Amino acid sequence: MASIEQQLTALFVEDLRIAPGQLSPDTHLVADLAFDSLAFRITMSSIEARFGITPPERAAMACMTFGELTELVTQCVAAKTDPTPR
């Protein structure tokens, strides 16, 4: 299975038409990719569909880089699959 970063890269390529070479953990979503509210909504919808998670909106909106978004999705997926009761 592809890593979460690889899956997010595929999501950005397929849904937002971003070239894979533009994406690295340090890529700034707004400054480098011109991420706007529409791109945000498309991305959140695709993350929900692909990973079966709904990241908290405030946490997602606080992500400034592709790496921060990857970490947030990784944490949400881990929380979803963690068998430890909370």
VENUR-V141427 format. One record per pair of residues at least 12 apart in sequence whose ideal C-beta (glycine too) atoms are under 6 Angstrom apart, sorted by sequence separation. I is the first residue (numbers start at 0). J is the second residue. D is the distance in whole Angstrom. If there is no record, write none. Layout:
i->I j->J d->D
i->I j->J d->D
This chain:
i->58 j->71 d->6
i->8 j->22 d->5
i->54 j->71 d->5
i->54 j->75 d->5
i->15 j->38 d->6
i->52 j->75 d->4
i->52 j->76 d->6
i->50 j->76 d->6
i->14 j->41 d->5
i->52 j->79 d->6
i->14 j->45 d->5
i->10 j->45 d->5
i->27 j->64 d->6
i->25 j->64 d->6
i->26 j->65 d->4
i->24 j->66 d->3
i->22 j->65 d->5
i->7 j->69 d->6
i->4 j->69 d->5
i->3 j->72 d->6
i->3 j->73 d->5
